[in-house]
Amino acid sequence: MGERSTFGHVAAAARRLPVTAALVVVLLAVGVASAGLWSPFAAAPLHDTVAYGLPALEAGRWWTPLTGTFFVSVPWLYAPILVGFAGLGYLEFRRGSRIALAYFAGGQLGAVLLASGVLWLAALLPWPWAQEQAAALDVGPSPGVIAGVAAAVSLLPSPWRLRAWTVLVAVLSVTFLYWGSLNDLEHVLAVVLVLAVDRSLRPQRVSVREQRLIAFVVVCGLGAIDVLTYLSPTTGPFGSSDPVSGSWVDVAVNTAVVLAVANGIRRGRRWAWVLLVGYGILNALVLVLAAVLLVAVGLGGIEDAADLDLTVTLASSATWVVALVYLILVRAAFRARPKAALGESPAPTVDDVKAELRATGGGTLSWMTTWEGMSYARFGRGIVAFQRRSRVALVLGDPLGPEATRAETVRAFVERAENAGLAPCFFSAGEATRAVVPEGWRSVVVADDTIVDLPGLQFTGKAWGAVRTSLNRAEREGMTFRLSRLADETWGVRQQLRAISESWVGDKGLPEMGFTLGTLHEAADPEVRIALAVSPAGDVDGFLSWLPVYGEGRVRGWTLDLMRRREGGFGPVMEYLIGSSAQQFSTEGAEVMSLSGAPLAHEYPADAGVLADLQERMASMLEPVYGFASLHRFKQKFHPRYETMYLLYRDEADLTRIGAALTRAFLPHATLRQFAAAGVELVRPEK
């Protein structure tokens, strides 16, 4: 059954990608027929008859650019070539079979013929490398495959397109400059042809982040060159050389230094940029000295010139000079100060934030931005509340301030965060913020805000049966409801609330969550209200905390934060508390009551993608501890309308850091032992 299913998938892929499938089948069939799959075809008698190159064309073997395409010189090359066909398959999937065939055939034939023409001209010069390659023959479909991969890369979404192009160009440049065989020249020319004909590839504005990433790839490439020259001889356009003498200790030290500097340049650190620029200037001086020596050799000013080997020096210095020019052009990208203020000075205080909320209003989560642990960045009237966690600028909710300033506030904050070497993201942001983040940003749903509209609210009809029943039962059993402030309650009541909270926390194995989930400390704010359910004996059976939602200079609604109940108390205490709160808020003239969004409880469609699958897995793991899904189902009793909350981020490369930042934001005081203990509890089988 499994074999038939696999065959079915292969057959379906072949029908969807006929050009790619046909090329792979022909390549493997020729490999079997020629025995090239298990023995070097370069040593076979048939090689010179079918191989392409300048000698074949000069000898009149015009068919070789076609016949040589389907042979491979050595068996191990089949693996990377077949992997490369995946890129051609992606191109065919996106743009169709005709386009894919055109890129493969045009790249293959164009690169082979163009390489022959370039080498014919270059061999007229006193250039040993060009003369050697002009006499060489080659086989294989790799130029066409590289052309297909290059065309497929141009279809990737931004910023992955630029990153993939950077890596592709870096790899091909290094192999050509240091091991420049005929095949390497053909690869470079195949990419040049794609760049020449692909109209979708146009210069574009590169962000600070991408400038740093390009520099990172360049430094890693140059570092890899230094390491590889210890291990392998070079045969590039600058000449040939033996491996550089040195021990494995030298290689290890060089690798460690390169990685440290590359990591610094990736983060935009000035010290790393200064080191690289200094080293680049040194290489520029070396290149000048090498040129002087070569001129002296040519004029006969230096004896024993045969012993003078400048191959590696010339290649390395030339590439470093190119890197130096780039680093100087983008020097402004390397001034990152991770602890620098992200907004205008002086930074807003909590009182400033509260004043802005009262003046211009905010969303249902906006009062949470006044809690401890938040930092603030001001841009004119706009204010962004965020935390720095794991090199992430983690923004809570939407920017504060007048609606007209939102787009400029978001743009300015993103720019400042990136300049500081931080990854900006917005957690639990609304649709309005999603509409103004930079083009190309990703979004994923993290919660659904559950909102009850209060004007005209009546608990009548069958749909409100559970809430109505809890209110009637509470009246029969003598329960008392009251809304107050924590500071206005007696010492005895406050102690009961603390005991209920501590009991709730003690059952979880993990501490109380933060960030968008408050504690009694946040409930002590004079503007936060406490809803109490008190039994006839004076015991508090449950309590809620409500955060103010400001709009148009007044409190227009309330957001639910804490929900705690005493074990063994009044059964439907939460329905009773929320229903009674809604009635009183409605009487006071409030417009909305938010029951907050349950994190990780959004229901995704089947095709929502990998990130949605990850969130659902996390939700299932944390459900026994925090009960997000059951809380979401409970809130449905109040028939709310839903407003989507998003995580807004630059691209998937930031997700690892964002995940770590969110973990620490929600559980800032959790220890590794508590995480491990909770994990053991989650996977423990039921008895």
Steps between C-alpha positions, in 0.01 A plus 500: 500500500781738592690429177190568292441826686860611439473409133178698479668810644791466257262457206299805607817709527613383155166603349519840669868557409549321167814690389686447828392137517603432139844657547564298816389174333719563194798592718470183709435281196813632329690448825398136505569446130845662521584351843559859615288441810769277651822577308667823381370582154795738445721193447258333255590481127169667414581812705685702236234421240207644700671757726459869425758777509712716268707205365179314403363798309833563327505133394153535347312296763205741499270251675698492823316784683191277479650153549734606781206630702383155610831350613668560836877482540518329842233309697492723811386798291162335441394588856538882481364505144185312602457736796535792259216359290274574797556869426407445136190313619401796717541728198282269290239483777480878524541612138417196288681240292585722203672761714692234694617331179601838354713587802664156511570478126596866467723487808666176394566582135562869563754441778684227306527707181576825682773331706660372178495850354643661814780244523582532128561873549674466838736228367645753259651672806803371693261357761581139600163438665304609192723293271457195723121529517477571125641153446263334750180302436201469728174307536191536715174699531623720787501831302133451412420391854674808643301720260179334619596546865584868439163556331325317786677718757355809335152365581560486875322758715692795637736497688585134430558584133787736579646259756491205262659708223773611741585142595482375139726774367743460791534122449546525124749787533716315753509178297584691183774719649676218685421181310402656164446198277307518173193382688531786754524755218186356340312531832592867532398570142168317548415735787610801294262393223210471748576845637502635145162357393294491821305826511376436854853554631535873549698706752304550820544684825686279746415531868759535774435141598569371149816712471627330814400158371684552172809606695461190719488270196803674347702465820404133535598441137837670544556309821415173326756585232772548761414164653469315169838623374651308790334182376492517121718622211363790298475505120311821427547782249778651714707183468565177688640442847552222753312492833621765744729354763366506855364285781143412592538740792546783249186390316298480824616842619428659161155343495417622853614855419302508175184376673534756780550791261227374264254480790594853602445631148165318481391686813622831361780550754738785426808318635452218247467752216818682608696172511380398154567840345849500652568153363358602162733803485793272583398269212475799265859591587605138447327499160692812397827343618424178311430700184833681540679167542333359189605805299854462633501135400375591154780755458758255623573693816463192720702185447367150577147620412387140465517465878267798548145366561240775540195293401322483836614849594358657183168314521450564871602866486282568195190355667574689822525827307155437353370431851670818625320712242165350602565549872585866446187557288269357769695628802188655655358150559766417758422733786281269704462577869263239646437696819450838334169683537269415210301823501526870560649634823391512769327162497137500618418395855207286614316819594553631145359178359193518724446864406517412130251217549256731674539762228487291181381158619630156413410140435382234738859408592635853523486527880740204519767728355508682836620190686849450640767371263391712204725750321369788291605676180342829400475631143312830509161417655540129427624266775611139463508273807744211473738264678856407402528123511749273320607782262136562410308827537172336603214750468179441694188582304453803279693828521338762723409850394286660228394264223654729237849446647490119496670436166787740571539365856527142375747597225721698739500229767588224252787709363638582846475138616679366192774762533550383858541139384162389638227303323178706520166324530149587616312253721119505524476787252177583320407528136581875491863437598525206265405734215792740563798271571770500229424320175595134507446449874332177608203460731350212689191488719588458869160552664144614448391786724154413636289816524150536644307809389325640808233747374160331527651178646230266634552140617181374338436207276632146491853605398556678831366214711829415676563862604140558610504177702817605686347839591178341627683234700727762658196697611344188655819408686556850634815584299602867491664678206693822523737706288773689684872580507750271664623778727143562622458143626577395855821326598306177547354507148839578347649204685228273363574619146869436552434150637275415202768619255780313675294181499437540127869556428610211718296254293666598171866409546591825323477854639230748405540623146579862418503731198128481411391318818501698822524414868369654822784751475353643178149474646604742777504788248237755614346503150452122495175365643448178693183290469433286808258212564447479877316214671249555785780399740722783374736278301620615159411215263648666192622828358582677174709803412391744229736735313369832366463555125522870420349679202402857426623622837301252711484135598303338220544139607672242716738211432503181704836408651508283814255213547534310827266275699514328839492122499172370640323835466199606297489283185424736208690786661671616179174519303350689794789747526524574128123527457464731799794712383346533154170616648666766716733621222199532268311700763801733537497571125801294390500393136708182494621226729801300381550152638853514354650264249600153610858448372559205265126424481428619145350238269705483179390356165662178380733682258616774742864398479792392716483788748134429574586131555771604745258721694246219521767264636600756762136551593445127550812478718408800719128420524533279812695780672319819398179384328499750214262301281255425782506870594420590139205259502375644831493854359273385217217484757484880477459499119775749425610634167862440407779735398816334375832561673820449302867440547667728245863425412753555221542142376544142611868548588390698810266234637757319715594823679137609526405165654772538763397861564133408547590215733699734723238775477218271611708305755777740608554329835474136395810288553631220280400255772141626488491473121637145521258402776204636303619311194522173694150558629370559150627174359427284804250224406162491670460250780 
